[in-house]
Amino acid sequence: MKTELIIKSNQNDIDFALLRDGKLIELHKDESDKTIAVGDIFLTKVGKILSGLNAAFVNVGDEKDGFLHYHDLGPQLLSMKKFLNQVSTRKRKDFSLNNFKIEGDIDKGGSIKDVLKTGQPILVQIVKESISTKGPRLSAELSFAGRYMVLLPFSDRISVSQKIIDRKEKARLKRLVKSIKPKGFGIILRTVAKDKKVAELDKDLQQLLNQWYDMCKRLHQDVKKPKKVLSEVNRASAILRDVLNDSFAGIHVNDKTLYQEIKSYLEDIAPDKASIVKYYNAKVPIFQKFGVDRQIKTSFGKTVSMPTGAYLVIEHTEALHVIDVNSGNRSNKAKSQQDTALEVNLIAASEIARQIRLRDMGGIIVVDFIDMHAAADRKKLFEHLKDEMSLDRTKHKVLPPSRFGLVQITRQRVREEVIIETREEDPNKDNKVSSPILMIEKLESELQEITNKGKYKNIALHVHPFVAAYLNKGFISVSRKWGWKYKQKIHIIARDSFEYLQHHIELTKK
């Protein structure tokens, strides 16, 4: 299994595509004008308290106030409030918790009005971004995520990921962490900590403690609330921190500065992997080169085709997502209806797991597989779907098929679903459209105007693949004729992401 991360830096944002064996499985966007992200920590004030909901609204600088429920305060709320008061009033200059007295836990079934008051300073962390009409979901139980562990202030707990099954390995990791854990902090060991040495764990721990100290220094400053006191690492670093493993074969970046940042980050967390970071500097756009644009066009939309002729129909509503599996023309290629149903359902399960990650679908997902009468086949499908979903980092749960043959999946929602419009405006609307030859003449007219102004080292014409095929057709193609006519080197670049009549001319000066 080969994993690659393709990073495309634009003027205002950065796009990330995660490929497994060349197939797109995750798509993310890091927007420069985004004010909040999951993991950010804010120093702010408690807003309106709603006793009926046992929650409070808190301003974190977003368009909508954040929602802080009593159950998200964390048992160590009193310790956090005490520490915040001491640091912000400069009574405490030592940011370690060696000499800090941890307060008792708050009552699990208590009321928010008993522990918080309107206008009171508080530290909160973003656990879910704004979705639809709802503001961000907040937590006062702070956590600092690293490569191998998660650091929890005001806690004494040590736990190991449930995905590490070996009891001896769990005991070894707990023993190592206990020897390096600072007083007043709890630690959760992540799955990737398996088989790691104490030096690697300690290095990760020190980096997380540095984040804690940096945050505390900002609390010392006179700041206007709400104020972001700690930012989550950029999306590229977060992806690498969470999914980097031995299967990673390449990280390709088209921005020099971002390339240096990622290489430097990898040298810190995984020096042996720093060499897989490559700077991409070619004429063909990076998403085009690695087939990402084409896969985006074919993977989003209401209908998703599969290589076998079967297809999925995906519908989104406010309450849930519905996925219907259809055999298409596959029904004639198997020995029996039962064989066909099982074969199509297994293929569909793999594609459904990919689609859920790709679109970042959250909440309730209902899948209507093709009916199967054999209990053994239903069990085989259920186990296969669980295995495919096990690669998903987002918290989820898959339920066995119901009496109606429906499979229900719940998946945590932490940000807006990825929605990409795959349908294009019909150029033939009103039953009139310019003749193709007129479009070619328009392109040539633009080229003539450009060449009249001066000579260029290269002229790259980016067009839809259909147009590119026409311009490059034959030995004496249209593009070659243009090159001879204007005595310029003209490259025709097919762009999967372009609409039919869209084009762009890129000039390289001598």
N, C-alpha and C positions, 0 to 999 in steps of 0.2 A: 504494500500500500504506500503510495507516494503522495505527500501533501505539499502544496505550494500556496504561498500567500502573495497575491498580486495587489500592489498599492498604486493607485492613480491619484496624483495630486492635481487638483484643479485650482482655479483662481480663488474660490471662496470656500471650498470644502475638499475632503479627501475621501475617496471610495476604496473600500477593501473587499477583495474577493478571495474566498478560501476555496481552493480546489483540492479534490481528492481523486487521484488517478485521472486528472484532467477534467473532472466533472465538478461543476459549481455546486457547493453545498451551503455556503453562507455568503451573505452580502451585507455590508455595513457602510454607513456614511458618517463621517465626523465633520460637522458643520462648524465653521469658524465663529458664527454669530450665536451659537448655542450657549445659553447662560448657565444651564445646569446639566449634569449627567449623573448616572447611577454611580454612587461611591463618593461624590462630593460631600464635604462637611461644611456646614454653615454655622456661624455664630449669629443668633437672631433673638427675637423676643416672642414669647407666647402671645398669640392673638386671642380671638374669641373662643371661649370654652363652651362646649355643648354637652351639658350633663346627660341629656337624653341619649346621645351617641357615645358617651364616655370618651370623648375625643376633643381635640383642639385644632383650630386652624392656625397655621404659622406661615408668615411671609418669608420666602427664601429668594425673592427677587424675580420670580417667574410671573407670568401673566395671571395665573391663578394661585391662590394661597395653597400651601401644602397641608396635607391631612395627617395628623399625628394621633393615633389611637392609644388608649391606655396600655394595651397589650404590646405596643411597640416602644414603650418607654424603657423597657429593660429592667431587670430586677435591681441593678446597681444605680438607679437614677439618683438616689440621695448622695451617693459617693461622687457622681459626676457633677451634681450641683455644687457640692461643697468644694471640690477641686477647682471648678470654674470660677467660683467666687474668690478663692484665694489667689488664683493666678491673675485674674482680671483686675483685682485691687492691689496687685504687686506684693501681697503678703507672702506669696510663695515664689521663690526664684529657682528652686530645685524641681525640675520637671519629672524626675524619676518618682516612683511611688514607694521607695524604700522606707521612708519615714512617714508615709501617709496612712492614716487610720481609715480602713474601709468601713463604711456604714452598713447597717443591716439592709436586707432586701425589702423592697416594697411588697405590700400584700397583693397576691396574684388576682384576687377578686375585688380589689379596691376601686375607688372612684377617682377620676382624674382631677376633680376639683380639690381633693385633699392633698395632692402633691404638687400641683402647678397653679399658678395665678397669672392672670392677664398682665402683660408687660414684663414678666420675669425673663431674664436672660437664660438662654438654653443653647446647647449644641445639638444639632440634628444632622442626620446623614440621609442622602437621597437613596431610597431603595426601589423606587419606581418613578419613571418620568411621567409627565403629563400625558394622558391618553384621552382623546375625544374631549368631552366636557369636564373631565375630572382633573384636578390639580395633582401635583406630585405626591407620592406616598412617602412619609418620613419615618425615621426611627431615631430614638435617642440612645440606643445601644450601639455605640461606635465599634467599628471593626476596620482593620487595616490588612488588606489582602496582599500577600506576597507570592513568590513562585512556589514555595513549598509549604507555607503555613499562613494562617490568619491570626493576627494579634488582637486580643480583646482586653482593653483597659479595665481596671477595677474588677478583675475576675481572677480566680485561682485554678480554673479548670484546664485540664489537658485531655484532649480527645483526638481520635484518629479517624480518618475517612472510612466509612462503612464499606467502600469499594476495596479496601485492603483487607482481604479475608484471612490471611495467614496470622494466626494468634501469636506466634513467636516474633514475627516482624512487628506486629502491633506493640508487643511488650518491649521490644528493642527500641522502637521509636519513642515510646513514652519515657523510657529510661534515659535516652539521650536528651530529650527535650527538658526533662526534669533537672538535668545537670546544668543547663544553660539558661533556663527561664528566669527572667528578672522578677522580683517580688512585685505583687500587685497587678500582674498581667496574666491572662489566660492565653492558651494557644490551641488552635485546631490545626492538625496536620492534614494537608491535602493528599490526594492520591499519588501525585508525582513525587512525594517525599519517600516513597518506597525504595528501599535499598540505598538511600543516601547516607553519607557519612556526617558526623557531627560538625565538621568544619563547614560543610555546605549549608547545613541547617543554621548554624550560628551566623554565617554571612548574611543569609536571608533575614534572620531575626534582627541583626544590627541595622539593616536597611529600613526595616519597618519601624524600629525604635527611632531612627533619624527622622522619619516622617512624623512621628508623634512629637518629637522635640521641636521640629519646625512649626507644627501646628500650634504648640503651646507658646512659642515665641510671638506668633501673630496675635495670640490672645492678650499678650502683654501690651500691645499697641492700642492706642485710642482709635477705635474704628467705629464707623457708622454702621449700625445694624439694619438690614441683614448684610453680612460680610462673609464671602467664601474664604475659609481659613485653610482648607486643604482641597486640592483638585485631584480627582482620579487621574491616573496616568493616561496618556492619549490612547485612542482606540487601538492603534497598531501594537503598542506595548501591552495593552490589556489582553488582546487576542493571543499574543506570543506567550504571555505569562500563563494563560489558562490552557492553551492547547499545544504548546511546543513539546514535541517528543521526537523519538528517533526516526519517525516516518517523514519528518520535514526534510525536503530535498532542495527547496529554493524559496527565497523571499526576494521578489523583484519590485523595485521602486523606481519611479520615473522623476523623482525630485532629489537633487543632490543633498540638500540640507537634511531632508527626512531620511535619506539613505545613511548619512553619517550618524544621525540620532539613533536609528534602529541598530546599526552596527555596534555603536557604543553601548546600547542597552543589552544587546546579546553578549557582548564581552564581559558584562557584569554578571548576568544570570546564567549564561551557558557559553563559556569561551570556546568550546569545541564546535559550536554551531555558527560562530561569527562569520565564517567563510562562505556560508550559503547565501548571505545577503549580496545581491547584485544590483548595480546601478544600470537602469535601462535607458538608453539614449539613442533610439532609432527613429526613423521617419514614420513607420507604422505605429499608430497609437497603441499603448501597452495593453489595453483591454481587447483591442482587435487582435493583437499578436497572439495572445493566449486564449482566444476564443470566448472571452467573457461576454462581449457584446452580443454575440450570436446566441449564447445560452440564456442571457437575460430575456431576449426576444421570445425564445421558445419555452421558457420555464414559467413565465408569469402569464396571467390571463385566466379566464374562466375554464378553458379546456386545456389539459396537459396531455400530450401524446406520449406514448411509450414505444420503444423499438419493436415490440411484439405485435403492434396493431391495436392493442388495448389502449384505453385512455381514461383519464380522471376528469370529473366535472367538479369544480371547487366553487362553492357559494359562501359569501361572507355576510353575516348579519351583525347587528349590535350585540346580540346575546350569545351567539355561537357561530362556529364554522361547520359546514356540512360538506363532506367529500363522498362522491358517488363513483364506484368502480364499474367500468363497462368493458366487456370483452372485445368489442369492435369486431374485426374480421378474424379474430383468433379462434372463433368457435368451430371453424372447419379444419383446424390443424392438429387436433388432439384425438386420441382414441375414443374418449367418451366425454360426456358432459361433466362428470365428476372430475376427471383429469384436467379438463379445461378450466374449471372453476378454481381448483387448487393452484394450478400453474399461474393463472392470471392474478389471483389474489396474492401470491407470494411476491410476484414482480411488483404489483401495485403497493404492497406494504413497504418495500424498499423505497419506492418513489415517494410515497406519502411521508415517510420519515424525513426524506430529503426536502420535500416541499415545506414541511412544517418549520424546519430550521431556516430554510432559504427565505421564507416570507416572514419569519419570526412570529408565527401565529400563536396567540395565547388565549387563555380561558378554556372554554369547553369546545372540543372538536369531536364531531360524530362522523364515523366512517361507515358507509353502507357497502360492505363487500358483496361479491356475488354469492348467492346462497350455496351452502355446503351442508349435505345431510349427514356425512360421517363425522362422528365426534373426534376421531383421530385427526382428521383433516383440519377441523376447527382449532384443535389444540396446537397442531403444527404451525398454523397461521399465527396464532396468538404468541407463541414462543418466538417465532421469526420477527414479528413486529416489535416485540420487547427488545430483542437483540439489536435491531436496527435503531431503535430509539435510545438505546444505551449510550450511543455516541453523542447524544445531545447534552450539552453542559447545563442547560436550563432545567430547573426542577420540574418534573412531570410525573404523571402516573397513567398507566395503561390498564384498562379494565377488560376482563374476559368478554367474549361475545355475549350479547343479551339473548333472550328467547326469540327476539325478532331478527337476530343475526347482526345487530349493530355493535360496533366497537366504539367505546367512549374513551377519549384521551383528555386529561386535564394538563395544562401547561402554564406555568407562571408567566404573567405578563409584566414586563419591566419597562417596556418602551412601545412606541407606536409600531404597528405592523408595517412591514415593507410592502408598499404598493407601487407597482410600476405599470403605467398604461402602455399596453402593447398594441392597441388599435390606433391606427393613424387616420388623419382626416382624408376623406376621399378626394383625390385630385380631379375626379370626374363628376363632381357635384354640379347640379344644374345641367347635366348632360353635355357640358362643354369643357374641353381641356385643350391646352396648347398642343400642337403637333410635336412629337418627339424631336423632329428635325429643328423646330424652333428653339427648343431647349439647348440643343447642341450648338446652334448658331449663337445663342446668348452666351454660352460658355466661351466660344471662340472670340466673341466680341470683347469679353472681359480680359481674355488672354492677350488680345491685340492691344488693348488699352494699357495693360501692364507692361508689355514688351516695348511699347513706344516710349515709355518713361525711362527705360534703362535696361541693363543686362543683369541677370541674376545667376547665381551658381546653380540653383535648382528651383523648379516650380512644381509643387505638389498639388494635385487636384483631387480633393476628397469628395467622393460621390457615392450614391447608393450602389450596391453590388450589380444591379441590373444595368445601370448606366455605365459602370466600369467595364462590364463584359462587352458592351457595345463598342466602347471607345478602344478597347484592346483587341477586338476581333480581327483575325487575319494577320498575315505577315506585314502587309502595308496597311496598318491600322490607322484609325483617325488620329490617335495620339501621336503616332510616328509622323504622320503628315504634318501635324501641328509643330512638332519638333523641327522638321526640315524647314517649314515655312518661316518660323520665327527665330530659327537658329538658337534654340533654347532646349535644355534638357527638361522634359515634362514627365513627371511621374503620376500615374493614375492609381489612386489608393481607394480600394473598396471599403466602405464603412458600414458594417452591419447595423450600427445604431442610427443611421441616417434615414429620413423619410425619402420617398421616391424622388421628389423634386428638390431636395436639399443638397447644397454643395458648399464647399469651402476651399479657397485657394490659399496655400501656404507658400511664402517666399523665403528663400535663403540667399542673403546677399553674398557677393564675392568678397 
